[in-house]
Amino acid sequence: MLDQARVMRALENVYDPELHQSIVALNMVRNVAIEPSGRVALDIALTVEGCPLHQKITDDVNHVLRQDPEITDVAVNLSVMNEQERKKAFQKAFESAQQNRAQGATSAKPNVTPPTTSSNTRQAPVIGPLPGQGPAEGMMSDANKTVVIGIASGKGGVGKSTITANLAVALNKLGARVGIIDMDIYGFSQGRMFGAKDKARVNEQEKIIPWQVHGVYLVSMGMFVEEGQAIVWRGPMLGKMMQQFFTDVAWPELDYLLIDLPPGTGDVALDIAQKVRKAKLVLVTTPQEVATYVAHRAGDVAKRAHQEIIGVIENMSYVLCPHGDRMNIFGSGGGKALADLFRVPLLGQIPLESTVREGGDEGEPVVVSDPESLSSHVFLDIAARIKHRIEEEAAG
Ligand SMILES: Nc1ncnc2c1ncn2[C@@H]1O[C@H](COP(=O)(O)OP(=O)(O)OP(=O)(O)O)[C@@H](O)[C@H]1O
């Protein structure tokens, strides 16, 4: 008999394309109504408004239900989860990703046969260049060989700037020429981390001369205003600033340009995605669920922009006790769950060490101030993994 249980069983085979979980398990299916004619109407609550993959979910629901000979018609009404429901859905996805990992599975396997309708082949909309935007210049262009990597986090304080600084120095130690753009306009801190204080100077061509410290070239808002001074720029001004940091700086030839992005998924991250189409992304999170949850959103913007996510770095992962045990004071598993969600590697787990903070406060990233510390070794290891991956990609 055609009843709700049978409909729900069929829908267990429809997977959320981003969370890789059944839409039933994620509690996305609501208000299933079966009419005597065999018409099934149901609501699907999407995790985020304007979810770019809603058409895929709708197509898959139609596809699985229409395989039931007693179902004559399907009507899908889309709605959006509230904040609490969304948190639960993400939590469920994280737990499941962790479970899969524990069981040695690489990912949950949807067993829905993709329908062959043309609408199913529709991808998440690409965030394209802005109208009126000219061709990308210099290091922003695809033709330029500098590898641009944005360092992003969902929320502030997870160590994104610390990681940018140390990765830059670590890549330099591995023989690469590295620059940093401190695009964390409202919370710029790279000058402090590198002990650079001079105000901006320009060369004869009127280009800004980057700071050069510990082998790394660096530009930051700190060259123009004091740290802590409020900056009230909005969208277009920020975009212009970003462009200037790329094009109006006397950059030497660089192998890597790291961009310390502002936390969250705001204008700057989008601007980079639009204007520097080759830019890749590294996601930073702490092991806590909430940091991981918000980092997911940062990654989601990258995915929509078809930006490559190189991997995830988990910071403040553990404290190493004197007898060698690891204490997970901020919980555990967030970085790996996030990496599993995006199907990218967890590049490394950085311990919580006072030497990391001291190095940042004193203008010497820990990789310089305490190269034998555990964190320094982890930073070098992560830098080597990134470099290896980029070189492999370049080799085809
Ligand atoms: N692994 C670590 N061990 C100890 N302290 C750390 C570690 N990582 C970062 N910190 C410290 O945590 C604080 C926040 O780090 P940081 O400024 O890098 O975060 P952020 O994500 O860039 O923050 P925001 O975006 O708000 O600027 C700093 O004082 C930093 O020295």
The ligand as a Gaussian input file, in Angstrom:
#p B3LYP/6-31G(d) Opt

LIG

0 1
 N       48.220000      27.115000      17.692000
 C       48.176000      28.163000      18.497000
 N       48.672000      28.085000      19.780000
 C       48.607000      29.168000      20.602000
 N       48.066000      30.350000      20.267000
 C       47.566000      30.488000      19.020000
 C       47.601000      29.409000      18.076000
 N       47.034000      29.860000      16.923000
 C       46.683000      31.132000      17.127000
 N       46.997000      31.517000      18.386000
 C       46.727000      32.819000      19.000000
 O       45.308000      33.027000      18.943000
 C       45.023000      34.407000      18.699000
 C       44.156000      34.522000      17.441000
 O       44.937000      34.113000      16.335000
 P       44.851000      34.896000      14.937000
 O       44.894000      36.374000      15.125000
 O       45.852000      34.264000      14.051000
 O       43.380000      34.481000      14.517000
 P       42.508000      34.936000      13.276000
 O       41.673000      33.773000      12.916000
 O       43.351000      35.524000      12.216000
 O       41.635000      36.041000      13.928000
 P       40.970000      37.319000      13.242000
 O       40.393000      36.877000      11.944000
 O       39.941000      37.744000      14.252000
 O       42.088000      38.300000      13.037000
 C       46.355000      35.110000      18.567000
 O       46.696000      35.652000      19.823000
 C       47.332000      33.967000      18.227000
 O       48.663000      34.240000      18.658000

